[in-house]
Amino acid sequence: MSETSRLSLAVGNGELPLPEAGRIAVFGPAAGMDLSTLPQALCHIITGFRPDYDHFASLGFACATAPEGRYGASLVCAARAKPLSFARIAEAAAVTDGPVIVDGLKTDGIESLLKACRKRTEVPAPLSKSHGKLFWFPASDTFSDWVQDEMHEIEGGFVTSPGVFSADAVDPASRLLADHLPEKLGARVADLGAGWGYLSARVLKRESVAHLDLVEADHAALTCARRNVPDSRAAFHWEDALRWRPATQVDCVVMNPPFHTGRKGDPDLGRSFIRAGADILAPSGQLWLVANRHLPYEAELAAAFGEVSEAGGDARFKILHATRPSRKRR
């Protein structure tokens, strides 16, 4: 069974009565999550991850990146990052008049969330199913201290927010790539999966760069990037990097591509980033990529570019450089 089967079972057997009136906020659902137990007309999807946002919007759900008004009930989907789960619970409790429902897998830390919530409020016996749990409690202000600062400062004066990639420090792979980039990158550069903007900030140290597109699917990370990259040459795009296309082809693509879907490693995601990068480059363009040393990206690069080389690295990471992008393969 899927995660949603816990919700269906709890509602279906009468353990979890939903309010008869009022909207239902759904915080952080993943694309493909079955919400058929809930009345679609009353559901309000709250997510800052663009692929999930687009998925639910395409199904006719009302979507937003933040709560809007009050809700009769809220469903909180546990996040991979514990601070983000805490923040979602606090946010839901602050805007909900009825029950706050929390659902997640053991691998998403649902056990620790249940334990933490039980220290704050009365929680009935949870429903356990399919390596996960679902529990609920009445909304109150008892979780107000779980509200995370929207942004906090880290080394170098950069700001990040809870749940974004590398929220507590500069990612060492991105730092390594930035240290290896040549002075000449071209006039138009794109940072695919730009995160909170560290790599882009380093790219814009070059006066020869006339325009830089920061493409990022995480709305919270891109909001931080707007603060971290206060440069008129920068353009910010809340988009899925695999689908985004520039108005004109770019001279250079830089990337530290993700390779996880949830907690599961997925090298195909990085391969898709490589193909997306090749597709937006000018014929004379170049791609610079950093990856964990064990990830098998060389074959995909060889299929998409005429020349590929390892331009540096260390025991953990490798810097890959590719030129002469092939004609589009789609």
Secondary structure, DSSP 8 states (H G I E B T S, - for coil): --THHHHHHHHHTTSS---SSS-EEEES--TT---TTS-GGGEEEE--BHHHHHHHHHTT-EEESS--S-BSEEEEE--SSHHHHHHHHHHHHHHBSSEEEEEEEGGGTHHHHHHHHHTTS-----EEETTEEEEEEE--GGGGGG---S-EE-GGG-EE-TTSTT-SS--HHHHHHHHH--S---SEEEEET-TTSHHHHHHTT-TT--EEEEEESBHHHHHHHHHH---TTEEEEES-TTT---SS-EEEEEE----EETTEE-HHHHHHHHHHHHHHEEEEEEEEEEEETT---HHHHHHHEEEEEEEEE-SSEEEEEEEEE-----
